[in-house]
Amino acid sequence: MLAGVLIVICSALIWLVSEGIIAWVSGAAFLFFGAVVVNGFLSGKKGEEPAGSDWLPTPPPVRSGPVSPRQTMPVSSDSAVALEGDGSYSFDIVGESYYQEELKRIAGPKQEKGKALECEALIIHEPDNPHDRNACAVIIDGRKVGHLSKQDAKDQVSFRQSPGFSLSAKALITGGWSDRRGEGSYGVRLDYVPRELPARPLENELYRFMGQKVPRNLSRGDAWDFERSLAEAGDERVGLWRTFRDAAEYLQSPEGREDYDIKKPSLKQLRETYASLLEERKGEGDTSPMDDADIHEKLVDLFPDLEK
């Protein structure tokens, strides 16, 4: 803009002091660049962003499709299905590391004691997401702050059977501390206990462990209630089950497989390993507690192909 103004001024001066062809050329330049400067000034006024703000253009209303990290979403929670929680904020989401600036805008700058901000979150299914058609974005204050894990998203899509669905849940933004030692990232947890979702393989395994047939259409809540009823009745097998459950969950997880440098074991392999280990210890009169390492050692002994 400044360069255009200078050209206009110079052209006008040359036109005033010159004659002949030079006067005609400088006059034409004066008119041309003057028009450019005026047009640019008016265009700038029309599309000007508020100075010093975090202004973002409002996109057209959408109900689904991939959400860019810095895009605000005018999505209403009126039609969202409310998810049930128990006040523990125990449901983790993933991907918050990619949305730290967005979380900072919502929760405010980092501070010494960190954050514990309660808010409302929307979970939006993105059936048009080019990377994963099961992807479910987590939105707070119109900003994407993460997404459901791949397995959680798959479970929701399978259960809801309604592409583009939206859910709502209470959320807690945590982290965001900063002191002389360093600083912590922002994170998000949802107040959601997925009782209504179909039981996972490990929850089905509980019934086999107890010598019972797995009920049809078993939900996670049903399996949890069954385990609690056994514990309340004083069933001694519950302690054995929980040792097996925790070890199996860890040894099948990416973290556990990396720690022990093994391939993913099947539940059948884990079941046989645990049964063999219990029988072995019973014969030796060993009543000491078992842990992941004990089960892993027996697992690779019985199934050496699991070692990487």
C-alpha atoms as one frame of an Amber mdcrd trajectory, in Angstrom:
protein
   0.000   0.000   0.000   2.806   2.443   0.955   4.724   1.664  -2.231   1.637
   2.419  -4.322   1.158   5.792  -2.616   4.813   6.762  -3.262   4.475   5.837
  -6.970   1.344   7.973  -7.248   3.103  10.980  -5.637   6.178  10.650  -7.868
   4.036  10.313 -11.008   2.095  13.447 -10.068   5.307  15.489  -9.542   6.812
  14.358 -12.875   3.544  15.224 -14.656   3.530  18.745 -13.179   7.119  19.639
 -14.147   7.459  17.850 -17.508   6.148  18.351 -21.037   5.371  16.255 -24.120
   5.417  12.506 -24.084   6.899  12.331 -20.558   3.943  14.321 -19.217   1.501
  11.973 -20.918   3.248   8.828 -19.562   3.521  10.189 -16.030  -0.121  11.296
 -16.112  -1.239   7.827 -17.166   0.867   6.268 -14.394  -0.691   8.679 -11.900
  -4.225   7.619 -12.899  -3.432   3.869 -13.027  -1.616   3.568  -9.709  -4.064
   5.931  -8.035  -6.908   3.596  -8.996  -4.944   0.580  -7.690  -4.280   2.233
  -4.315  -7.916   3.307  -3.851  -9.228  -0.153  -4.783  -6.779  -1.870  -2.435
  -7.742   0.410   0.438 -11.458  -0.304   0.017 -10.914  -4.067  -0.353  -8.812
  -4.142   2.776 -11.544  -2.423   4.773 -14.142  -4.894   3.588 -12.238  -8.081
   4.658 -10.303  -6.639   7.586  -9.761  -8.878  10.631 -10.131  -7.440  14.136
  -6.718  -6.227  15.248  -5.002  -8.194  17.993  -7.666 -10.900  18.165  -7.772
 -14.628  17.530 -10.444 -14.151  14.927 -11.337 -17.141  12.826 -13.803 -17.145
   9.936 -17.066 -18.901  10.717 -17.327 -21.965   8.492 -20.603 -23.089   6.974
 -22.622 -25.262   9.345 -21.549 -28.890   9.138 -22.642 -31.977  10.998 -19.835
 -34.293   9.973 -16.541 -34.507   8.104 -12.965 -34.001   9.260 -12.410 -31.043
  11.555  -9.231 -29.020  11.109  -7.279 -28.252  14.293  -7.873 -24.491  14.179
 -11.428 -24.545  12.896 -14.378 -23.527  15.043 -17.437 -25.716  14.711 -20.908
 -24.203  15.021 -22.341 -27.499  16.273 -25.314 -27.446  18.614 -25.490 -29.840
  21.543 -29.300 -29.901  21.401 -29.427 -33.103  19.326 -26.450 -34.774  21.010
 -27.009 -37.924  23.057 -25.876 -37.314  26.652 -23.374 -39.858  27.955 -23.615
 -41.129  31.525 -20.803 -40.605  33.998 -20.087 -41.151  37.656 -18.159 -37.962
  38.404 -14.758 -39.661  38.205 -13.670 -38.229  34.826 -11.958 -41.546  34.152
 -12.456 -41.792  30.375  -9.335 -40.751  28.470  -9.256 -39.306  24.977  -6.180
 -39.121  22.727  -4.388 -36.604  20.523  -4.423 -33.600  22.870  -0.733 -32.938
  22.131  -1.735 -31.717  18.657  -4.218 -29.209  20.081  -2.307 -27.496  22.877
  -2.959 -24.001  21.486  -6.675 -24.704  21.288  -6.743 -25.962  24.877  -4.785
 -22.909  25.986  -7.408 -20.645  24.403 -10.137 -22.491  26.291  -8.457 -22.979
  29.686  -6.236 -19.895  29.717  -2.438 -19.544  30.002  -0.437 -22.061  31.997
  -0.045 -21.368  35.711   1.907 -22.792  38.614  -0.827 -25.044  40.016  -2.135
 -26.193  36.660  -5.732 -26.552  35.524  -8.843 -28.453  36.568 -11.458 -26.806
  34.354 -14.859 -28.490  34.115 -16.659 -27.932  30.818 -18.933 -29.573  28.282
 -17.592 -31.662  25.390 -19.171 -32.852  22.176 -18.077 -36.054  20.450 -18.736
 -35.827  16.707 -18.472 -38.814  14.374 -16.531 -37.940  11.183 -17.623 -40.517
   8.568 -15.873 -38.521   5.809 -12.510 -38.487   7.593  -9.981 -39.663   4.945
  -7.809 -41.453   7.531 -10.469 -43.334   9.499 -14.189 -43.360   8.808 -14.784
 -44.282  12.449 -12.960 -41.159  13.676 -14.742 -39.233  16.430 -13.593 -35.683
  17.155 -13.845 -34.211  20.651 -14.997 -30.581  20.592 -14.953 -28.062  23.448
 -16.168 -24.474  22.972 -16.341 -25.079  19.226 -12.679 -26.143  19.017 -11.295
 -29.590  18.321  -9.125 -30.702  21.251  -8.582 -34.393  20.507 -10.443 -37.517
  19.493 -11.533 -40.897  20.788  -8.994 -43.694  20.591  -9.265 -45.880  17.532
 -10.896 -48.729  19.480 -13.285 -46.452  21.396 -14.367 -44.767  18.161 -14.914
 -48.131  16.480 -17.002 -49.303  19.440 -19.167 -46.172  19.352 -19.764 -46.343
  15.595 -20.645 -50.025  15.800 -23.049 -49.412  18.674 -24.701 -46.202  17.430
 -25.342 -47.389  13.855 -25.990 -43.776  12.821 -23.227 -42.092  10.768 -22.504
 -38.496  11.788 -23.896 -38.940  15.312 -23.073 -36.499  18.092 -22.686 -37.199
  21.809 -22.208 -34.912  24.803 -20.335 -35.443  28.052 -18.900 -33.449  30.903
 -15.174 -32.896  30.456 -12.227 -31.925  32.617  -9.219 -30.047  31.219  -6.159
 -30.854  33.322  -2.420 -30.133  33.238  -1.268 -26.750  31.998   1.110 -26.163
  34.925   4.273 -24.095  34.677   6.997 -23.521  37.276  10.779 -23.394  37.589
  11.093 -27.127  36.874   9.298 -26.879  33.548   5.733 -27.087  32.333   3.041
 -29.656  31.681   0.792 -30.198  28.682  -2.971 -29.782  28.750  -5.057 -32.952
  28.757  -8.742 -33.861  28.615 -10.744 -36.555  30.397 -14.455 -37.252  29.999
 -16.957 -38.145  32.699 -18.190 -41.229  30.888 -18.664 -44.840  31.965 -19.499
 -46.848  28.799 -21.890 -49.295  30.479 -24.170 -49.455  27.442 -21.525 -50.625
  24.956 -21.196 -54.324  24.038 -18.859 -56.327  26.280 -15.260 -56.639  25.096
 -13.506 -60.015  24.735 -11.878 -59.714  28.167 -15.264 -59.023  29.778 -16.699
 -62.096  28.033 -13.737 -64.024  29.402 -14.960 -63.388  32.954 -17.870 -65.789
  32.418 -15.618 -68.506  30.958 -13.243 -68.034  33.888 -16.139 -68.635  36.256
 -17.255 -71.704  34.299 -20.372 -70.054  32.885 -21.721 -69.545  29.392 -21.368
 -66.016  28.023 -24.861 -64.414  27.893 -26.151 -63.141  24.566 -26.036 -59.377
  23.960 -23.828 -58.920  26.998 -23.017 -55.272  27.785 -19.991 -53.961  29.632
 -22.235 -52.843  32.464 -23.673 -56.358  32.769 -20.160 -57.833  33.069 -19.121
 -55.238  35.659 -22.252 -55.900  37.712 -21.595 -59.655  37.544 -18.037 -59.217
  38.819 -19.236 -56.949  41.629 -21.915 -59.428  42.678 -19.308 -62.190  42.884
 -17.049 -59.988  45.009 -19.912 -59.040  47.331 -20.754 -62.724  47.738 -17.180
 -63.400  48.847 -16.270 -65.646  45.886 -12.571 -66.470  46.274 -12.133 -66.767
  42.510 -12.576 -63.002  42.084  -9.030 -62.301  43.296  -7.610 -64.836  40.828
  -9.726 -63.354  38.054  -8.574 -59.803  38.718  -4.926 -60.880  38.651  -5.526
 -62.563  35.300  -7.589 -59.669  33.929  -5.015 -56.996  34.778  -2.111 -59.059
  33.428  -3.963 -59.974  30.226  -4.998 -56.379  29.613  -1.422 -55.179  30.024
   0.281 -57.949  28.030  -2.125 -57.367  25.127  -1.648 -53.581  25.178   0.942
 -51.803  22.991   2.763 -50.628  26.144   2.962 -54.118  27.639   4.076 -55.715
  24.387   6.788 -53.104  24.044   7.951 -53.540  27.646   8.253 -57.312  27.293
   9.176 -57.259  23.589   6.501 -59.775  22.583   3.830 -60.147  19.920   0.209
 -59.786  20.967  -0.909 -62.945  22.787  -4.420 -64.286  22.304  -6.813 -64.676
  25.210  -6.669 -68.444  24.668  -2.870 -68.396  25.078  -3.155 -66.233  28.184
  -5.884 -68.493  29.629  -3.764 -71.618  29.126  -0.707 -69.886  30.562  -2.521
 -68.781  33.689  -4.125 -72.166  34.265  -0.744 -73.875  33.877   0.933 -71.414
  36.235  -1.784 -71.869  38.886  -1.468 -75.657  38.680   2.306 -75.456  38.911
   2.217 -73.203  41.967  -0.437 -75.308  43.637   1.818 -78.366  43.328   4.718
 -76.440  44.848   2.599 -74.956  47.625   3.482 -71.462  46.415   0.869 -68.953
  47.562   2.826 -65.749  46.804   1.093 -63.105  44.663   1.559 -63.289  40.888
   2.342 -60.336  38.644   2.766 -59.509  34.952   6.378 -60.698  34.939   5.446
 -64.156  36.280   2.741 -64.609  33.660   4.986 -63.282  30.893   7.771 -65.729
  31.813   5.392 -68.692  31.661   3.729 -67.337  28.504   6.935 -67.281  26.412
   7.928 -70.621  27.894   4.728 -72.200  26.556   4.551 -70.102  23.382   8.125
 -69.167  22.325   6.901 -67.833  18.969   5.474 -64.812  20.816   8.968 -63.470
  21.426  10.098 -60.914  18.873
